[in-house]
Amino acid sequence: MPFTTNQAFELLKHAHANGRMPHALLVTGAPECGTNHLALQLAALLCGAKADKLEDLMHPNCRVIRPGSKIRTITIDAIRSVEPFLTLCLPEGETKLVIICEADRLSAESSNSFLKTLEEPPPQTLIVLITELPSRLLPTIRSRCIRLDIAEFALGEHVSETQQCFLPAVRTALANLGSDVAALALRCDFQKLLADDREEISDRITSAVKAEAKSIAEGTDVRDWEAQQKDTMAAMIETEYLARRTQMLELLTLCLGQAVLVASHAPDVKPVAPEIEAVAHKFPVSNLIARMRMVDELQEDLNYNVQEALTLDARFTQIIGSSPL
C-alpha cells in the first residue's frame, strides 16, 4: 500500500526505537512524492545529519550513490567505492547510512556486486534504495529489502469494486489472524471469487465480440472474423483477470499495512475495516511486516509458471496463518 512520507517516517521511527530497523529499504515513488525527503529524514534520525537536498548531505556516517557517466548508470566502481565504508566499525548506537538514488540505474555488473552486500549485510548499516521503477531491479534485490511505496496521499480509503467483493472474506480472516484454518478459508474465498470473475469477464468479452461481429460490413465471413479474434479475446480476458487478482492481493497488503501504521501510531490512518485496529494491538509490527512481505512473495510467485494451488496454500498460510516466516 502507498504511504505518505510522514506515515512512512513514523513507521520507521517506531521500528528504530524498538530495535527493529531493517538492514535494507526499497523506497519507491516519484521524487515529488517525497522519496528523497524520507531519505533525508532517516539521515537526521540515524546520523544527526541535516541537509535540504541529498546533494548537500555531508556526514561521515552517510554515503549517497547516484547515476553517473553519459549513459546515467550506477557503475560497479561506484558500488565498490562504498565497500571500505561499510566495513567500518562504529561506536555502539551509531549507524552507517548508504542511499542509492535512481537504483533502477544499477548496471547488471553492479547489481550482482551489490547483491552480495545485501546477502551479508554489515552490522550497524541501513541501505536505502530509491527508485520510481522497482520492476527494473533484480528480483533477488527486491526480495532482500523492505519495500515502502510512497505517494503524495495515502490511498487507504479507496477500494475498487473487486476489492469490495473480497473485503468481507478478508475481514473474517483478519478477525482470526494467526489461524491456519482461517488462512485456508481465505484461500478458498480468493479462488472462488477469481473463478467467478474469470467466468464473468469471459462471458462479457465474448458477448461484445459477437455483437461486433454482427455489425461488421456485409460480405465478410463472420465465422472467419470471429476465429481471427480468438487470440485477441483470450489476451483481453487474461489481462483483466490478472488485474483483478492483483487488486485482491493489494487489498491484503492495504489491510496489513494499515495495521502496521495503527500500531506505529501514525497520523491520519483511516482503516478500511474495523478488525484492523484489533490486529494492530494484538500482533507486533515485525510480524505484520513479515505478513505483508509474504503477499509480495505470493504476487511474485504467481507471475511465474508455478503450481498455483500449492503456492496459494503455502503463501496464504504465511500471510494469515500461525507464522509468516
matplotlib code that plots the C-alpha trace (Angstrom):
import matplotlib.pyplot as plt

x = [0.0, 1.2, 2.3, 2.6, 6.2, 5.1, 3.4, 6.5, 8.8, 6.6, 6.7, 10.5, 11.0, 8.9, 11.0, 14.2, 13.0, 12.2, 15.5, 13.7, 15.1, 15.7, 19.1, 17.7, 14.8, 13.3, 11.6, 9.5, 7.8, 8.4, 10.7, 7.8, 6.0, 8.8, 11.1, 14.3, 12.8, 12.2, 15.9, 16.9, 14.6, 16.3, 19.8, 18.7, 17.2, 20.0, 23.1, 22.1, 22.9, 21.0, 20.6, 17.9, 18.9, 20.6, 23.2, 24.2, 24.2, 27.6, 28.2, 31.0, 28.4, 26.5, 27.1, 25.0, 25.3, 23.7, 24.0, 27.0, 28.5, 26.8, 24.5, 23.5, 24.2, 25.4, 28.7, 30.4, 33.1, 30.5, 29.3, 32.8, 33.7, 31.4, 32.7, 35.5, 32.9, 30.6, 33.4, 34.0, 33.3, 31.2, 30.6, 27.6, 24.4, 25.7, 24.5, 26.1, 23.6, 24.0, 21.4, 21.3, 19.3, 17.6, 18.5, 16.9, 20.1, 22.3, 24.1, 24.0, 27.5, 26.9, 23.6, 25.4, 28.1, 25.6, 23.6, 26.5, 26.3, 22.5, 23.0, 25.6, 24.6, 27.3, 26.2, 25.0, 24.1, 21.0, 20.9, 18.1, 17.4, 15.2, 13.5, 10.4, 10.9, 11.3, 10.5, 13.8, 15.7, 16.7, 14.0, 16.7, 17.5, 13.8, 13.3, 16.0, 14.6, 11.6, 9.5, 7.8, 5.7, 5.4, 2.5, 1.6, -1.6, -2.4, -5.0, -6.3, -9.9, -10.3, -11.1, -12.2, -15.3, -13.3, -11.7, -15.2, -16.3, -13.2, -13.3, -15.8, -13.6, -10.6, -12.3, -13.2, -9.5, -8.2, -10.6, -8.9, -5.4, -2.9, -5.2, -4.2, -7.9, -8.7, -5.8, -7.2, -10.7, -9.4, -7.6, -10.8, -12.7, -9.9, -10.0, -13.8, -14.1, -11.4, -13.1, -16.4, -14.6, -13.0, -16.4, -18.0, -15.1, -15.1, -18.9, -18.8, -15.9, -17.3, -20.7, -19.0, -17.1, -20.2, -22.1, -19.3, -19.3, -23.0, -22.3, -19.3, -19.6, -21.8, -20.0, -17.4, -17.3, -18.3, -17.1, -13.6, -13.6, -14.5, -11.8, -9.3, -10.3, -9.7, -6.2, -7.0, -10.1, -8.1, -5.5, -8.1, -9.7, -6.4, -5.3, -8.5, -8.4, -4.8, -5.6, -8.4, -6.2, -3.6, -6.3, -7.3, -3.7, -3.3, -6.3, -4.4, -1.3, -3.5, -5.1, -1.9, -0.2, -2.8, -2.5, 1.3, 0.5, -2.0, 0.4, 3.1, 0.8, 1.0, -1.3, -4.3, -4.9, -8.4, -8.7, -10.9, -12.1, -12.7, -10.8, -7.6, -7.5, -7.6, -4.9, -2.7, -3.0, -2.6, 0.4, 3.9, 4.9, 7.6, 5.0, 2.7, 5.5, 6.6, 3.0, 3.0, 6.2, 4.6, 1.8, 4.6, 6.2, 2.9, 2.5, 6.0, 5.3, 2.1, 4.0, 6.0, 4.9, 4.3, 1.9, -0.8, -2.7, 0.4, 1.7, -1.6, -1.8, 1.7, 1.6, -1.9, -0.8, 2.2, 0.0, -2.9, -1.9, 0.1, 3.5, 4.5, 8.1]
y = [0.0, 3.6, 5.6, 9.3, 10.5, 11.3, 7.9, 6.1, 8.0, 7.4, 3.7, 3.7, 5.8, 3.3, 0.4, 2.2, 2.9, -0.8, -2.1, -3.5, -1.3, -3.4, -3.5, -2.5, -0.4, -0.1, 3.3, 3.6, 6.6, 9.9, 12.5, 14.9, 12.4, 12.8, 9.8, 11.9, 13.8, 10.5, 9.6, 12.9, 12.3, 9.0, 10.6, 13.1, 10.3, 7.8, 10.0, 13.5, 14.7, 17.8, 18.9, 20.3, 18.2, 14.8, 16.5, 18.6, 15.6, 15.7, 13.4, 10.9, 8.2, 8.8, 8.0, 8.9, 7.0, 8.3, 7.5, 8.9, 9.0, 10.0, 6.9, 7.6, 4.2, 3.2, 1.5, -1.3, 1.2, 3.3, 0.3, -0.8, 2.7, 2.3, -1.1, 0.2, 2.5, -0.5, -2.4, 0.4, -0.4, 2.4, 3.1, 1.4, 3.3, 4.8, 3.7, 3.8, 5.0, 4.4, 6.0, 4.8, 7.3, 6.0, 2.5, 1.1, 2.5, -0.2, -2.0, -5.8, -6.0, -3.5, -5.2, -8.6, -7.0, -5.1, -8.3, -9.8, -6.8, -7.4, -11.1, -10.5, -7.0, -5.4, -4.6, -1.1, -0.3, 0.8, 0.8, 2.8, 2.2, 4.9, 4.3, 5.1, 1.8, -1.0, -3.6, -2.9, -4.1, -7.8, -9.8, -11.0, -7.4, -6.6, -9.7, -8.7, -5.2, -4.0, -2.1, 1.3, 2.7, 6.5, 8.5, 12.1, 11.0, 7.6, 5.6, 3.6, 4.7, 4.0, 0.4, -0.9, -2.9, -6.1, -5.3, -4.5, -8.1, -9.6, -7.4, -9.5, -12.5, -10.5, -9.1, -12.6, -13.6, -10.6, -11.4, -14.8, -13.8, -16.4, -19.4, -21.8, -22.7, -19.0, -19.0, -21.9, -20.4, -17.2, -19.0, -20.8, -17.5, -16.0, -18.8, -18.8, -15.1, -15.3, -18.2, -16.2, -13.2, -15.1, -16.5, -13.0, -11.5, -14.2, -14.0, -10.2, -10.1, -13.0, -11.3, -8.0, -9.7, -11.5, -8.2, -6.6, -9.5, -8.8, -5.2, -5.6, -4.9, -7.1, -9.6, -10.5, -14.1, -13.6, -17.0, -16.3, -12.9, -14.4, -17.0, -14.3, -12.5, -15.7, -14.8, -11.2, -12.1, -14.6, -11.9, -9.4, -11.9, -12.8, -9.2, -8.2, -11.4, -10.7, -7.1, -8.2, -10.8, -8.1, -5.8, -8.6, -9.1, -5.3, -5.3, -7.7, -5.5, -2.5, -4.0, -5.3, -2.0, 0.0, -2.3, -1.5, 2.2, 2.0, 0.0, 2.6, 5.5, 7.0, 10.0, 10.2, 6.4, 5.5, 1.7, 0.1, -2.5, -2.3, -5.5, -3.7, -1.9, -5.2, -6.7, -3.7, -4.2, -8.0, -8.5, -6.9, -4.7, -7.1, -9.9, -7.7, -6.5, -10.1, -11.0, -8.0, -9.3, -12.7, -11.0, -9.6, -13.0, -14.5, -11.9, -12.7, -16.4, -16.1, -14.1, -17.2, -20.6, -22.2, -24.8, -22.3, -24.5, -25.4, -21.9, -20.4, -22.9, -22.1, -18.4, -17.9, -19.9, -17.5, -14.4, -15.3, -18.4, -19.2, -18.0, -15.6, -17.0]
z = [0.0, -0.6, 2.5, 2.8, 3.7, 7.2, 7.7, 6.4, 8.6, 11.7, 10.9, 10.6, 13.7, 15.6, 14.2, 15.1, 18.7, 19.1, 17.6, 14.5, 11.8, 8.6, 7.0, 3.6, 2.4, -1.1, -1.3, -4.4, -5.9, -7.7, -6.1, -5.9, -3.6, -1.0, -1.5, -1.2, 1.7, 3.5, 3.0, 4.5, 7.5, 8.0, 7.8, 10.5, 12.7, 12.4, 12.0, 13.1, 9.5, 8.4, 4.7, 2.5, -0.5, -0.9, -3.0, 0.1, 2.6, 4.2, 7.2, 8.0, 8.5, 5.3, 1.7, -1.4, -4.7, -7.9, -11.6, -13.4, -16.9, -20.1, -20.1, -16.4, -14.9, -11.4, -12.2, -10.3, -9.3, -7.6, -5.6, -4.8, -3.6, -0.5, 0.4, 2.7, 4.4, 5.0, 6.8, 9.3, 13.0, 14.6, 18.3, 19.7, 18.8, 15.6, 12.1, 8.7, 6.0, 2.3, 0.0, -3.7, -5.8, -9.0, -8.0, -11.2, -13.0, -11.4, -14.2, -14.4, -13.1, -10.2, -9.3, -8.9, -6.8, -4.7, -4.1, -2.2, 0.2, 0.7, 1.3, 4.1, 5.4, 7.6, 11.1, 12.1, 8.5, 6.7, 2.9, 1.2, -2.5, -4.1, -7.4, -9.5, -11.4, -8.9, -11.6, -13.2, -10.1, -9.9, -8.1, -5.7, -4.7, -4.2, -2.1, 0.3, 1.0, 3.0, 0.4, 1.1, -1.7, -1.3, -2.7, -2.2, -0.5, 1.2, -0.7, 2.2, 2.0, -1.8, -2.8, -6.1, -6.8, -6.9, -3.6, -2.1, -3.0, -1.4, 1.7, 3.7, 3.4, 4.4, 7.4, 8.6, 8.1, 10.0, 12.9, 13.1, 12.1, 13.3, 12.4, 9.7, 9.3, 8.6, 6.1, 4.1, 4.2, 2.8, 0.1, -0.9, -1.0, -3.1, -5.6, -5.7, -6.4, -9.1, -10.8, -10.8, -12.1, -14.9, -16.0, -15.9, -17.8, -20.4, -20.9, -21.2, -23.7, -25.7, -26.0, -27.0, -29.8, -31.1, -31.1, -33.0, -35.5, -36.3, -37.1, -39.4, -43.1, -45.1, -47.2, -44.6, -43.4, -39.8, -38.7, -40.1, -38.4, -35.0, -35.4, -36.1, -32.9, -30.7, -29.6, -29.0, -27.0, -24.8, -24.2, -23.1, -20.7, -19.2, -18.8, -16.9, -14.8, -13.7, -12.9, -10.6, -9.0, -8.3, -6.8, -4.4, -3.2, -2.9, -0.5, 1.8, 1.7, 2.4, 5.5, 6.9, 6.1, 7.9, 10.9, 10.9, 10.8, 13.6, 15.7, 15.0, 16.0, 12.5, 11.9, 9.6, 9.2, 8.1, 8.3, 5.6, 8.2, 12.0, 12.5, 11.6, 15.0, 16.9, 14.7, 15.3, 19.1, 19.0, 16.8, 16.8, 13.9, 12.8, 12.5, 10.4, 8.1, 7.6, 6.6, 4.1, 2.6, 2.1, 0.0, -2.2, -2.4, -3.5, -6.2, -7.4, -7.4, -9.4, -12.1, -12.8, -14.0, -10.6, -9.3, -8.3, -5.9, -3.8, -3.9, -2.7, 0.2, 1.3, 1.0, 2.5, 5.5, 5.8, 5.3, 7.6, 9.5, 12.6, 11.3, 8.5, 8.5]

ax = plt.figure().add_subplot(projection="3d")
ax.plot(x, y, z, "-o")
ax.set_aspect("equal")
plt.show()
